[in-house]
């Protein structure tokens, strides 16, 4: 079983932004897949049993962007 959590990310403008976020979030434990889009400002993190929202937000912050949990 897996769980996908979505986040709204502000400040992304290009593919480099997506790569930076993917690099940071991929270091979180149990992450299976990451979808990130500068065009939509959306980040989707799929993990085995869910990841801590604060950890995802901190990872996005490390990449230089802001994120909030989304209801999508």
mmCIF file of the N, C-alpha and C atoms, coordinates in Angstrom:
data_MODEL
# 
_entry.id   MODEL 
# 
loop_
_atom_site.group_PDB 
_atom_site.id 
_atom_site.type_symbol 
_atom_site.label_atom_id 
_atom_site.label_alt_id 
_atom_site.label_comp_id 
_atom_site.label_asym_id 
_atom_site.label_entity_id 
_atom_site.label_seq_id 
_atom_site.pdbx_PDB_ins_code 
_atom_site.Cartn_x 
_atom_site.Cartn_y 
_atom_site.Cartn_z 
_atom_site.occupancy 
_atom_site.B_iso_or_equiv 
_atom_site.pdbx_formal_charge 
_atom_site.auth_seq_id 
_atom_site.auth_comp_id 
_atom_site.auth_asym_id 
_atom_site.auth_atom_id 
_atom_site.pdbx_PDB_model_num 
ATOM 1   N N  . UNK A 1 1  ? 0.843  -1.178 0.000   1.00 0.00 ? 1  UNK A N  1 
ATOM 2   C CA . UNK A 1 1  ? 0.000  0.000  0.000   1.00 0.00 ? 1  UNK A CA 1 
ATOM 3   C C  . UNK A 1 1  ? 0.886  1.238  0.000   1.00 0.00 ? 1  UNK A C  1 
ATOM 4   N N  . UNK A 1 2  ? 0.403  2.303  -0.661  1.00 0.00 ? 2  UNK A N  1 
ATOM 5   C CA . UNK A 1 2  ? 1.146  3.558  -0.667  1.00 0.00 ? 2  UNK A CA 1 
ATOM 6   C C  . UNK A 1 2  ? 0.176  4.718  -0.473  1.00 0.00 ? 2  UNK A C  1 
ATOM 7   N N  . UNK A 1 3  ? 0.737  5.849  -0.144  1.00 0.00 ? 3  UNK A N  1 
ATOM 8   C CA . UNK A 1 3  ? -0.045 7.047  0.117   1.00 0.00 ? 3  UNK A CA 1 
ATOM 9   C C  . UNK A 1 3  ? 0.602  8.217  -0.612  1.00 0.00 ? 3  UNK A C  1 
ATOM 10  N N  . UNK A 1 4  ? -0.218 9.014  -1.312  1.00 0.00 ? 4  UNK A N  1 
ATOM 11  C CA . UNK A 1 4  ? 0.292  10.196 -2.009  1.00 0.00 ? 4  UNK A CA 1 
ATOM 12  C C  . UNK A 1 4  ? -0.221 11.455 -1.309  1.00 0.00 ? 4  UNK A C  1 
ATOM 13  N N  . UNK A 1 5  ? 0.714  12.327 -0.973  1.00 0.00 ? 5  UNK A N  1 
ATOM 14  C CA . UNK A 1 5  ? 0.400  13.599 -0.330  1.00 0.00 ? 5  UNK A CA 1 
ATOM 15  C C  . UNK A 1 5  ? 0.777  14.707 -1.311  1.00 0.00 ? 5  UNK A C  1 
ATOM 16  N N  . UNK A 1 6  ? -0.057 15.739 -1.407  1.00 0.00 ? 6  UNK A N  1 
ATOM 17  C CA . UNK A 1 6  ? 0.214  16.823 -2.346  1.00 0.00 ? 6  UNK A CA 1 
ATOM 18  C C  . UNK A 1 6  ? 0.462  18.136 -1.605  1.00 0.00 ? 6  UNK A C  1 
ATOM 19  N N  . UNK A 1 7  ? 1.271  18.972 -2.245  1.00 0.00 ? 7  UNK A N  1 
ATOM 20  C CA . UNK A 1 7  ? 1.677  20.251 -1.664  1.00 0.00 ? 7  UNK A CA 1 
ATOM 21  C C  . UNK A 1 7  ? 1.646  21.325 -2.751  1.00 0.00 ? 7  UNK A C  1 
ATOM 22  N N  . UNK A 1 8  ? 1.299  22.525 -2.352  1.00 0.00 ? 8  UNK A N  1 
ATOM 23  C CA . UNK A 1 8  ? 1.406  23.686 -3.230  1.00 0.00 ? 8  UNK A CA 1 
ATOM 24  C C  . UNK A 1 8  ? 2.760  24.321 -2.951  1.00 0.00 ? 8  UNK A C  1 
ATOM 25  N N  . UNK A 1 9  ? 3.534  24.525 -4.015  1.00 0.00 ? 9  UNK A N  1 
ATOM 26  C CA . UNK A 1 9  ? 4.878  25.081 -3.871  1.00 0.00 ? 9  UNK A CA 1 
ATOM 27  C C  . UNK A 1 9  ? 4.942  26.420 -4.602  1.00 0.00 ? 9  UNK A C  1 
ATOM 28  N N  . UNK A 1 10 ? 5.454  27.441 -3.916  1.00 0.00 ? 10 UNK A N  1 
ATOM 29  C CA . UNK A 1 10 ? 5.611  28.742 -4.547  1.00 0.00 ? 10 UNK A CA 1 
ATOM 30  C C  . UNK A 1 10 ? 7.075  29.027 -4.821  1.00 0.00 ? 10 UNK A C  1 
ATOM 31  N N  . UNK A 1 11 ? 7.297  29.755 -5.910  1.00 0.00 ? 11 UNK A N  1 
ATOM 32  C CA . UNK A 1 11 ? 8.652  30.165 -6.244  1.00 0.00 ? 11 UNK A CA 1 
ATOM 33  C C  . UNK A 1 11 ? 9.297  29.368 -7.365  1.00 0.00 ? 11 UNK A C  1 
ATOM 34  N N  . UNK A 1 12 ? 8.696  28.233 -7.757  1.00 0.00 ? 12 UNK A N  1 
ATOM 35  C CA . UNK A 1 12 ? 9.271  27.445 -8.849  1.00 0.00 ? 12 UNK A CA 1 
ATOM 36  C C  . UNK A 1 12 ? 9.003  28.129 -10.183 1.00 0.00 ? 12 UNK A C  1 
ATOM 37  N N  . UNK A 1 13 ? 10.021 28.154 -11.043 1.00 0.00 ? 13 UNK A N  1 
ATOM 38  C CA . UNK A 1 13 ? 9.839  28.768 -12.358 1.00 0.00 ? 13 UNK A CA 1 
ATOM 39  C C  . UNK A 1 13 ? 10.377 27.920 -13.505 1.00 0.00 ? 13 UNK A C  1 
ATOM 40  N N  . UNK A 1 14 ? 11.117 26.858 -13.208 1.00 0.00 ? 14 UNK A N  1 
ATOM 41  C CA . UNK A 1 14 ? 11.771 26.125 -14.299 1.00 0.00 ? 14 UNK A CA 1 
ATOM 42  C C  . UNK A 1 14 ? 12.104 24.696 -13.889 1.00 0.00 ? 14 UNK A C  1 
ATOM 43  N N  . UNK A 1 15 ? 12.675 23.977 -14.831 1.00 0.00 ? 15 UNK A N  1 
ATOM 44  C CA . UNK A 1 15 ? 13.078 22.600 -14.585 1.00 0.00 ? 15 UNK A CA 1 
ATOM 45  C C  . UNK A 1 15 ? 14.140 22.473 -13.513 1.00 0.00 ? 15 UNK A C  1 
ATOM 46  N N  . UNK A 1 16 ? 15.022 23.460 -13.422 1.00 0.00 ? 16 UNK A N  1 
ATOM 47  C CA . UNK A 1 16 ? 16.054 23.423 -12.376 1.00 0.00 ? 16 UNK A CA 1 
ATOM 48  C C  . UNK A 1 16 ? 15.399 23.469 -10.995 1.00 0.00 ? 16 UNK A C  1 
ATOM 49  N N  . UNK A 1 17 ? 14.359 24.245 -10.857 1.00 0.00 ? 17 UNK A N  1 
ATOM 50  C CA . UNK A 1 17 ? 13.619 24.308 -9.591  1.00 0.00 ? 17 UNK A CA 1 
ATOM 51  C C  . UNK A 1 17 ? 13.050 22.933 -9.241  1.00 0.00 ? 17 UNK A C  1 
ATOM 52  N N  . UNK A 1 18 ? 12.469 22.278 -10.234 1.00 0.00 ? 18 UNK A N  1 
ATOM 53  C CA . UNK A 1 18 ? 11.908 20.951 -10.028 1.00 0.00 ? 18 UNK A CA 1 
ATOM 54  C C  . UNK A 1 18 ? 12.982 19.962 -9.582  1.00 0.00 ? 18 UNK A C  1 
ATOM 55  N N  . UNK A 1 19 ? 14.137 20.021 -10.220 1.00 0.00 ? 19 UNK A N  1 
ATOM 56  C CA . UNK A 1 19 ? 15.239 19.119 -9.877  1.00 0.00 ? 19 UNK A CA 1 
ATOM 57  C C  . UNK A 1 19 ? 15.721 19.359 -8.449  1.00 0.00 ? 19 UNK A C  1 
ATOM 58  N N  . UNK A 1 20 ? 15.828 20.621 -8.052  1.00 0.00 ? 20 UNK A N  1 
ATOM 59  C CA . UNK A 1 20 ? 16.287 20.951 -6.692  1.00 0.00 ? 20 UNK A CA 1 
ATOM 60  C C  . UNK A 1 20 ? 15.324 20.391 -5.642  1.00 0.00 ? 20 UNK A C  1 
ATOM 61  N N  . UNK A 1 21 ? 14.031 20.550 -5.883  1.00 0.00 ? 21 UNK A N  1 
ATOM 62  C CA . UNK A 1 21 ? 13.034 20.049 -4.935  1.00 0.00 ? 21 UNK A CA 1 
ATOM 63  C C  . UNK A 1 21 ? 13.052 18.524 -4.912  1.00 0.00 ? 21 UNK A C  1 
ATOM 64  N N  . UNK A 1 22 ? 13.081 17.899 -6.083  1.00 0.00 ? 22 UNK A N  1 
ATOM 65  C CA . UNK A 1 22 ? 13.113 16.442 -6.166  1.00 0.00 ? 22 UNK A CA 1 
ATOM 66  C C  . UNK A 1 22 ? 14.324 15.888 -5.410  1.00 0.00 ? 22 UNK A C  1 
ATOM 67  N N  . UNK A 1 23 ? 15.461 16.545 -5.550  1.00 0.00 ? 23 UNK A N  1 
ATOM 68  C CA . UNK A 1 23 ? 16.688 16.100 -4.893  1.00 0.00 ? 23 UNK A CA 1 
ATOM 69  C C  . UNK A 1 23 ? 16.543 16.113 -3.377  1.00 0.00 ? 23 UNK A C  1 
ATOM 70  N N  . UNK A 1 24 ? 15.978 17.165 -2.833  1.00 0.00 ? 24 UNK A N  1 
ATOM 71  C CA . UNK A 1 24 ? 15.822 17.271 -1.372  1.00 0.00 ? 24 UNK A CA 1 
ATOM 72  C C  . UNK A 1 24 ? 14.766 16.304 -0.842  1.00 0.00 ? 24 UNK A C  1 
ATOM 73  N N  . UNK A 1 25 ? 13.607 16.251 -1.503  1.00 0.00 ? 25 UNK A N  1 
ATOM 74  C CA . UNK A 1 25 ? 12.508 15.414 -1.015  1.00 0.00 ? 25 UNK A CA 1 
ATOM 75  C C  . UNK A 1 25 ? 12.849 13.928 -1.143  1.00 0.00 ? 25 UNK A C  1 
ATOM 76  N N  . UNK A 1 26 ? 13.626 13.568 -2.146  1.00 0.00 ? 26 UNK A N  1 
ATOM 77  C CA . UNK A 1 26 ? 13.973 12.156 -2.349  1.00 0.00 ? 26 UNK A CA 1 
ATOM 78  C C  . UNK A 1 26 ? 14.813 11.589 -1.208  1.00 0.00 ? 26 UNK A C  1 
ATOM 79  N N  . UNK A 1 27 ? 15.392 12.443 -0.392  1.00 0.00 ? 27 UNK A N  1 
ATOM 80  C CA . UNK A 1 27 ? 16.202 11.987 0.741   1.00 0.00 ? 27 UNK A CA 1 
ATOM 81  C C  . UNK A 1 27 ? 15.358 11.574 1.949   1.00 0.00 ? 27 UNK A C  1 
ATOM 82  N N  . UNK A 1 28 ? 14.055 11.873 1.908   1.00 0.00 ? 28 UNK A N  1 
ATOM 83  C CA . UNK A 1 28 ? 13.186 11.494 3.021   1.00 0.00 ? 28 UNK A CA 1 
ATOM 84  C C  . UNK A 1 28 ? 12.958 9.989  3.014   1.00 0.00 ? 28 UNK A C  1 
ATOM 85  N N  . UNK A 1 29 ? 12.847 9.378  4.197   1.00 0.00 ? 29 UNK A N  1 
ATOM 86  C CA . UNK A 1 29 ? 12.662 7.929  4.272   1.00 0.00 ? 29 UNK A CA 1 
ATOM 87  C C  . UNK A 1 29 ? 11.328 7.486  3.663   1.00 0.00 ? 29 UNK A C  1 
ATOM 88  N N  . UNK A 1 30 ? 11.345 6.323  3.039   1.00 0.00 ? 30 UNK A N  1 
ATOM 89  C CA . UNK A 1 30 ? 10.152 5.650  2.519   1.00 0.00 ? 30 UNK A CA 1 
ATOM 90  C C  . UNK A 1 30 ? 9.506  6.315  1.307   1.00 0.00 ? 30 UNK A C  1 
ATOM 91  N N  . UNK A 1 31 ? 10.151 7.325  0.717   1.00 0.00 ? 31 UNK A N  1 
ATOM 92  C CA . UNK A 1 31 ? 9.590  7.962  -0.474  1.00 0.00 ? 31 UNK A CA 1 
ATOM 93  C C  . UNK A 1 31 ? 9.753  7.022  -1.658  1.00 0.00 ? 31 UNK A C  1 
ATOM 94  N N  . UNK A 1 32 ? 8.645  6.785  -2.368  1.00 0.00 ? 32 UNK A N  1 
ATOM 95  C CA . UNK A 1 32 ? 8.624  5.884  -3.514  1.00 0.00 ? 32 UNK A CA 1 
ATOM 96  C C  . UNK A 1 32 ? 8.689  6.675  -4.820  1.00 0.00 ? 32 UNK A C  1 
ATOM 97  N N  . UNK A 1 33 ? 7.939  7.795  -4.891  1.00 0.00 ? 33 UNK A N  1 
ATOM 98  C CA . UNK A 1 33 ? 7.857  8.570  -6.126  1.00 0.00 ? 33 UNK A CA 1 
ATOM 99  C C  . UNK A 1 33 ? 7.630  10.038 -5.793  1.00 0.00 ? 33 UNK A C  1 
ATOM 100 N N  . UNK A 1 34 ? 8.139  10.900 -6.666  1.00 0.00 ? 34 UNK A N  1 
ATOM 101 C CA . UNK A 1 34 ? 7.974  12.343 -6.513  1.00 0.00 ? 34 UNK A CA 1 
ATOM 102 C C  . UNK A 1 34 ? 7.576  12.913 -7.862  1.00 0.00 ? 34 UNK A C  1 
ATOM 103 N N  . UNK A 1 35 ? 6.493  13.669 -7.878  1.00 0.00 ? 35 UNK A N  1 
ATOM 104 C CA . UNK A 1 35 ? 6.096  14.397 -9.071  1.00 0.00 ? 35 UNK A CA 1 
ATOM 105 C C  . UNK A 1 35 ? 6.095  15.873 -8.693  1.00 0.00 ? 35 UNK A C  1 
ATOM 106 N N  . UNK A 1 36 ? 6.840  16.670 -9.442  1.00 0.00 ? 36 UNK A N  1 
ATOM 107 C CA . UNK A 1 36 ? 6.920  18.093 -9.149  1.00 0.00 ? 36 UNK A CA 1 
ATOM 108 C C  . UNK A 1 36 ? 6.803  18.868 -10.454 1.00 0.00 ? 36 UNK A C  1 
ATOM 109 N N  . UNK A 1 37 ? 5.982  19.918 -10.449 1.00 0.00 ? 37 UNK A N  1 
ATOM 110 C CA . UNK A 1 37 ? 5.735  20.688 -11.666 1.00 0.00 ? 37 UNK A CA 1 
ATOM 111 C C  . UNK A 1 37 ? 5.795  22.181 -11.383 1.00 0.00 ? 37 UNK A C  1 
ATOM 112 N N  . UNK A 1 38 ? 6.735  22.857 -12.036 1.00 0.00 ? 38 UNK A N  1 
ATOM 113 C CA . UNK A 1 38 ? 6.817  24.308 -11.915 1.00 0.00 ? 38 UNK A CA 1 
ATOM 114 C C  . UNK A 1 38 ? 5.599  24.957 -12.575 1.00 0.00 ? 38 UNK A C  1 
ATOM 115 N N  . UNK A 1 39 ? 5.083  24.348 -13.627 1.00 0.00 ? 39 UNK A N  1 
ATOM 116 C CA . UNK A 1 39 ? 3.936  24.903 -14.354 1.00 0.00 ? 39 UNK A CA 1 
ATOM 117 C C  . UNK A 1 39 ? 2.679  24.978 -13.492 1.00 0.00 ? 39 UNK A C  1 
ATOM 118 N N  . UNK A 1 40 ? 2.478  23.967 -12.652 1.00 0.00 ? 40 UNK A N  1 
ATOM 119 C CA . UNK A 1 40 ? 1.276  23.939 -11.812 1.00 0.00 ? 40 UNK A CA 1 
ATOM 120 C C  . UNK A 1 40 ? 1.553  24.346 -10.374 1.00 0.00 ? 40 UNK A C  1 
ATOM 121 N N  . UNK A 1 41 ? 2.831  24.395 -9.983  1.00 0.00 ? 41 UNK A N  1 
ATOM 122 C CA . UNK A 1 41 ? 3.177  24.702 -8.597  1.00 0.00 ? 41 UNK A CA 1 
ATOM 123 C C  . UNK A 1 41 ? 2.795  23.581 -7.653  1.00 0.00 ? 41 UNK A C  1 
ATOM 124 N N  . UNK A 1 42 ? 2.819  22.358 -8.161  1.00 0.00 ? 42 UNK A N  1 
ATOM 125 C CA . UNK A 1 42 ? 2.356  21.206 -7.382  1.00 0.00 ? 42 UNK A CA 1 
ATOM 126 C C  . UNK A 1 42 ? 3.489  20.213 -7.147  1.00 0.00 ? 42 UNK A C  1 
ATOM 127 N N  . UNK A 1 43 ? 3.488  19.648 -5.958  1.00 0.00 ? 43 UNK A N  1 
ATOM 128 C CA . UNK A 1 43 ? 4.404  18.581 -5.575  1.00 0.00 ? 43 UNK A CA 1 
ATOM 129 C C  . UNK A 1 43 ? 3.565  17.436 -5.041  1.00 0.00 ? 43 UNK A C  1 
ATOM 130 N N  . UNK A 1 44 ? 3.771  16.241 -5.566  1.00 0.00 ? 44 UNK A N  1 
ATOM 131 C CA . UNK A 1 44 ? 3.097  15.041 -5.064  1.00 0.00 ? 44 UNK A CA 1 
ATOM 132 C C  . UNK A 1 44 ? 4.171  14.069 -4.597  1.00 0.00 ? 44 UNK A C  1 
ATOM 133 N N  . UNK A 1 45 ? 4.041  13.635 -3.357  1.00 0.00 ? 45 UNK A N  1 
ATOM 134 C CA . UNK A 1 45 ? 5.011  12.717 -2.764  1.00 0.00 ? 45 UNK A CA 1 
ATOM 135 C C  . UNK A 1 45 ? 4.289  11.417 -2.425  1.00 0.00 ? 45 UNK A C  1 
ATOM 136 N N  . UNK A 1 46 ? 4.729  10.341 -3.043  1.00 0.00 ? 46 UNK A N  1 
ATOM 137 C CA . UNK A 1 46 ? 4.166  9.018  -2.760  1.00 0.00 ? 46 UNK A CA 1 
ATOM 138 C C  . UNK A 1 46 ? 5.165  8.261  -1.904  1.00 0.00 ? 46 UNK A C  1 
ATOM 139 N N  . UNK A 1 47 ? 4.643  7.693  -0.817  1.00 0.00 ? 47 UNK A N  1 
ATOM 140 C CA . UNK A 1 47 ? 5.504  6.962  0.111   1.00 0.00 ? 47 UNK A CA 1 
ATOM 141 C C  . UNK A 1 47 ? 4.792  5.698  0.571   1.00 0.00 ? 47 UNK A C  1 
ATOM 142 N N  . UNK A 1 48 ? 5.520  4.884  1.283   1.00 0.00 ? 48 UNK A N  1 
ATOM 143 C CA . UNK A 1 48 ? 4.973  3.610  1.737   1.00 0.00 ? 48 UNK A CA 1 
ATOM 144 C C  . UNK A 1 48 ? 3.794  3.800  2.689   1.00 0.00 ? 48 UNK A C  1 
ATOM 145 N N  . UNK A 1 49 ? 3.940  4.686  3.655   1.00 0.00 ? 49 UNK A N  1 
ATOM 146 C CA . UNK A 1 49 ? 2.880  4.868  4.643   1.00 0.00 ? 49 UNK A CA 1 
ATOM 147 C C  . UNK A 1 49 ? 2.640  6.335  4.982   1.00 0.00 ? 49 UNK A C  1 
ATOM 148 N N  . UNK A 1 50 ? 3.085  7.239  4.135   1.00 0.00 ? 50 UNK A N  1 
ATOM 149 C CA . UNK A 1 50 ? 2.944  8.659  4.413   1.00 0.00 ? 50 UNK A CA 1 
ATOM 150 C C  . UNK A 1 50 ? 4.224  9.216  5.006   1.00 0.00 ? 50 UNK A C  1 
ATOM 151 N N  . UNK A 1 51 ? 4.485  10.469 4.709   1.00 0.00 ? 51 UNK A N  1 
ATOM 152 C CA . UNK A 1 51 ? 5.648  11.149 5.265   1.00 0.00 ? 51 UNK A CA 1 
ATOM 153 C C  . UNK A 1 51 ? 5.163  12.313 6.104   1.00 0.00 ? 51 UNK A C  1 
ATOM 154 N N  . UNK A 1 52 ? 5.990  12.741 7.001   1.00 0.00 ? 52 UNK A N  1 
ATOM 155 C CA . UNK A 1 52 ? 5.661  13.857 7.873   1.00 0.00 ? 52 UNK A CA 1 
ATOM 156 C C  . UNK A 1 52 ? 5.599  15.138 7.052   1.00 0.00 ? 52 UNK A C  1 
ATOM 157 N N  . UNK A 1 53 ? 4.471  15.854 7.132   1.00 0.00 ? 53 UNK A N  1 
ATOM 158 C CA . UNK A 1 53 ? 4.318  17.096 6.382   1.00 0.00 ? 53 UNK A CA 1 
ATOM 159 C C  . UNK A 1 53 ? 5.438  18.087 6.685   1.00 0.00 ? 53 UNK A C  1 
ATOM 160 N N  . UNK A 1 54 ? 5.796  18.190 7.952   1.00 0.00 ? 54 UNK A N  1 
ATOM 161 C CA . UNK A 1 54 ? 6.853  19.135 8.339   1.00 0.00 ? 54 UNK A CA 1 
ATOM 162 C C  . UNK A 1 54 ? 8.171  18.774 7.675   1.00 0.00 ? 54 UNK A C  1 
ATOM 163 N N  . UNK A 1 55 ? 8.451  17.478 7.527   1.00 0.00 ? 55 UNK A N  1 
ATOM 164 C CA . UNK A 1 55 ? 9.693  17.046 6.884   1.00 0.00 ? 55 UNK A CA 1 
ATOM 165 C C  . UNK A 1 55 ? 9.701  17.408 5.403   1.00 0.00 ? 55 UNK A C  1 
ATOM 166 N N  . UNK A 1 56 ? 8.558  17.238 4.730   1.00 0.00 ? 56 UNK A N  1 
ATOM 167 C CA . UNK A 1 56 ? 8.466  17.608 3.315   1.00 0.00 ? 56 UNK A CA 1 
ATOM 168 C C  . UNK A 1 56 ? 8.630  19.114 3.160   1.00 0.00 ? 56 UNK A C  1 
ATOM 169 N N  . UNK A 1 57 ? 7.941  19.869 3.981   1.00 0.00 ? 57 UNK A N  1 
ATOM 170 C CA . UNK A 1 57 ? 8.015  21.334 3.909   1.00 0.00 ? 57 UNK A CA 1 
ATOM 171 C C  . UNK A 1 57 ? 9.436  21.809 4.186   1.00 0.00 ? 57 UNK A C  1 
ATOM 172 N N  . UNK A 1 58 ? 10.114 21.188 5.129   1.00 0.00 ? 58 UNK A N  1 
ATOM 173 C CA . UNK A 1 58 ? 11.507 21.539 5.431   1.00 0.00 ? 58 UNK A CA 1 
ATOM 174 C C  . UNK A 1 58 ? 12.424 21.198 4.257   1.00 0.00 ? 58 UNK A C  1 
ATOM 175 N N  . UNK A 1 59 ? 12.188 20.054 3.614   1.00 0.00 ? 59 UNK A N  1 
ATOM 176 C CA . UNK A 1 59 ? 13.004 19.670 2.456   1.00 0.00 ? 59 UNK A CA 1 
ATOM 177 C C  . UNK A 1 59 ? 12.817 20.663 1.312   1.00 0.00 ? 59 UNK A C  1 
ATOM 178 N N  . UNK A 1 60 ? 11.583 21.084 1.081   1.00 0.00 ? 60 UNK A N  1 
ATOM 179 C CA . UNK A 1 60 ? 11.311 22.081 0.039   1.00 0.00 ? 60 UNK A CA 1 
ATOM 180 C C  . UNK A 1 60 ? 11.979 23.402 0.404   1.00 0.00 ? 60 UNK A C  1 
ATOM 181 N N  . UNK A 1 61 ? 11.946 23.758 1.676   1.00 0.00 ? 61 UNK A N  1 
ATOM 182 C CA . UNK A 1 61 ? 12.607 24.979 2.149   1.00 0.00 ? 61 UNK A CA 1 
ATOM 183 C C  . UNK A 1 61 ? 14.115 24.894 1.912   1.00 0.00 ? 61 UNK A C  1 
ATOM 184 N N  . UNK A 1 62 ? 14.702 23.729 2.149   1.00 0.00 ? 62 UNK A N  1 
ATOM 185 C CA . UNK A 1 62 ? 16.136 23.537 1.906   1.00 0.00 ? 62 UNK A CA 1 
ATOM 186 C C  . UNK A 1 62 ? 16.488 23.794 0.443   1.00 0.00 ? 62 UNK A C  1 
ATOM 187 N N  . UNK A 1 63 ? 15.554 23.478 -0.444  1.00 0.00 ? 63 UNK A N  1 
ATOM 188 C CA . UNK A 1 63 ? 15.764 23.700 -1.876  1.00 0.00 ? 63 UNK A CA 1 
ATOM 189 C C  . UNK A 1 63 ? 15.551 25.164 -2.245  1.00 0.00 ? 63 UNK A C  1 
ATOM 190 N N  . UNK A 1 64 ? 14.990 25.952 -1.317  1.00 0.00 ? 64 UNK A N  1 
ATOM 191 C CA . UNK A 1 64 ? 14.820 27.384 -1.563  1.00 0.00 ? 64 UNK A CA 1 
ATOM 192 C C  . UNK A 1 64 ? 13.423 27.817 -1.925  1.00 0.00 ? 64 UNK A C  1 
ATOM 193 N N  . UNK A 1 65 ? 12.419 26.988 -1.592  1.00 0.00 ? 65 UNK A N  1 
ATOM 194 C CA . UNK A 1 65 ? 11.040 27.287 -1.970  1.00 0.00 ? 65 UNK A CA 1 
ATOM 195 C C  . UNK A 1 65 ? 10.122 27.128 -0.770  1.00 0.00 ? 65 UNK A C  1 
ATOM 196 N N  . UNK A 1 66 ? 8.875  27.567 -0.922  1.00 0.00 ? 66 UNK A N  1 
ATOM 197 C CA . UNK A 1 66 ? 7.892  27.449 0.141   1.00 0.00 ? 66 UNK A CA 1 
ATOM 198 C C  . UNK A 1 66 ? 6.824  26.450 -0.272  1.00 0.00 ? 66 UNK A C  1 
ATOM 199 N N  . UNK A 1 67 ? 6.369  25.646 0.684   1.00 0.00 ? 67 UNK A N  1 
ATOM 200 C CA . UNK A 1 67 ? 5.331  24.650 0.404   1.00 0.00 ? 67 UNK A CA 1 
ATOM 201 C C  . UNK A 1 67 ? 4.317  24.621 1.538   1.00 0.00 ? 67 UNK A C  1 
ATOM 202 N N  . UNK A 1 68 ? 3.083  24.299 1.164   1.00 0.00 ? 68 UNK A N  1 
ATOM 203 C CA . UNK A 1 68 ? 2.001  24.046 2.133   1.00 0.00 ? 68 UNK A CA 1 
ATOM 204 C C  . UNK A 1 68 ? 1.259  22.814 1.670   1.00 0.00 ? 68 UNK A C  1 
ATOM 205 N N  . UNK A 1 69 ? 0.734  22.061 2.611   1.00 0.00 ? 69 UNK A N  1 
ATOM 206 C CA . UNK A 1 69 ? -0.037 20.858 2.278   1.00 0.00 ? 69 UNK A CA 1 
ATOM 207 C C  . UNK A 1 69 ? -1.273 21.275 1.511   1.00 0.00 ? 69 UNK A C  1 
ATOM 208 N N  . UNK A 1 70 ? -1.580 20.549 0.471   1.00 0.00 ? 70 UNK A N  1 
ATOM 209 C CA . UNK A 1 70 ? -2.725 20.827 -0.384  1.00 0.00 ? 70 UNK A CA 1 
ATOM 210 C C  . UNK A 1 70 ? -3.795 19.770 -0.139  1.00 0.00 ? 70 UNK A C  1 
ATOM 211 N N  . UNK A 1 71 ? -5.035 20.117 -0.407  1.00 0.00 ? 71 UNK A N  1 
ATOM 212 C CA . UNK A 1 71 ? -6.128 19.161 -0.219  1.00 0.00 ? 71 UNK A CA 1 
ATOM 213 C C  . UNK A 1 71 ? -6.277 18.231 -1.410  1.00 0.00 ? 71 UNK A C  1 
ATOM 214 N N  . UNK A 1 72 ? -5.583 18.478 -2.504  1.00 0.00 ? 72 UNK A N  1 
ATOM 215 C CA . UNK A 1 72 ? -5.711 17.636 -3.704  1.00 0.00 ? 72 UNK A CA 1 
ATOM 216 C C  . UNK A 1 72 ? -5.011 16.334 -3.516  1.00 0.00 ? 72 UNK A C  1 
# 
